[in-house]
Amino acid sequence: MTNFNELFTNNTETVFLYDQHCLTEKDYYLPFALTDTLTTFAGINTQPIIHFWQLDQAMILGMKDTRVDDLKSGLNALKEDGYNSVIRNAGGLGVIADAGVLNVSLILPNEGNKKISIDEAYTYMWDWIKCAFEDTNHSINAFEVTESYCPGTFDLSINGKKFAGIAQRRVKDGTAIMIYLSVTGDQQRRGKSVRRFYETSLHENFGKNGYPPVNPSVMANLEDLLQKKMTINEVKKRLISVLLDNMSISIDEQIVPKLLTSDWFETEINKQTDKMHQRNLLLKQL
């Protein structure tokens, strides 16, 4: 069992939890704006926060994705497959979001000289996921699945099949460690849609210049890999339960909704939302 006492500071008694559930297209910017706002808040107030969120039928593009040879054709291919698009503020390559994919942000403060290293941050998330599914008797490994979409050193896989990817974002004195978990739904369809995006937008440059040669067969859902029915809500419960079972903390779901109505939060979220609008102007101009 991982030593979860290293995850939070010795003074941590309460971890804030905010669950945004599944957001439709009109609210696509919100989780990204909120992540930066919560990360800033966490650093200022030395307050760990867990943020659950989902988007309905979206390809979350990284900045590198906006530099493909023919972005408009790629976006049209996604639209034909039923996916809208949004450009995020972290990570270089795109991932799919839908009702079967859970996004989790573990937001931690950096205290003084105890700044969390990049590898430590990734390892915290990996350990958390491993412990949440320890009872399934499946090994969860971390290595780059090169033919997956958005490949990275800390891709999480079972029997070589990727089901999750981790990114991180640092804002002032806070660190947001973010993971998407493919829990249920048609993962093959997701992979085929991302492959089609790159094929259509890169043409003869598909799989070159740092863009992944996406092969849908190297990815799968947790539900399929564990060979048991798995829901988004069950995954959330597992993640929270493993913290409560191994640490002397409480989880508070009431505070963040109240904080969101404060002047500071409204100002920060509006500022971050404006940045998302600016970042996504490119999509509206095509």
ZIGISUL-V537107 format. One record per helix or strand. SS is the DSSP state (~ for helix, > for strand). FROM is the first residue (numbers start at 0). LEN is the number of residues. If there is no record, write none. Layout:
ss=SS from=FROM len=LEN
ss=SS from=FROM len=LEN
This chain:
ss=~ from=3 len=3
ss=> from=13 len=10
ss=~ from=24 len=3
ss=~ from=29 len=16
ss=> from=48 len=7
ss=> from=57 len=4
ss=~ from=62 len=5
ss=~ from=70 len=10
ss=> from=83 len=4
ss=> from=94 len=3
ss=> from=100 len=9
ss=~ from=117 len=15
ss=~ from=133 len=3
ss=> from=140 len=2
ss=> from=155 len=3
ss=> from=160 len=11
ss=> from=173 len=9
ss=~ from=186 len=19
ss=~ from=215 len=3
ss=> from=218 len=1
ss=~ from=221 len=5
ss=~ from=231 len=15
ss=> from=249 len=3
ss=~ from=254 len=5
ss=~ from=262 len=17
ss=~ from=280 len=5
